[in-house]
Amino acid sequence: MARSKRFGGRVPVDVVAMMEALAEQGVTVLFKADAERMAERGKLWTFVASGAPLREDVLVRTDAASVEQCLAVCLPRLRELGFSFPV
């Protein structure tokens, strides 16, 4: 279980349950770890959410050094867009 920093504290996030809930709403979710960026000590993780429920010009995406950082950026944005998922 990943942990996301939200509202000044640490909130556990079940990444699989979150991805499944978004998929049930028609959102395609990709969470990726990049070996090349790991070797460069860069932003190893990428989170992308796209699909039919989002307008064509909307892509929720971030590259970050940790899973927690990806979630801290993308989960609030997805909630703003009206999606629900367990945290």
Disulfide bonds with the S-S distance in Angstrom:
none
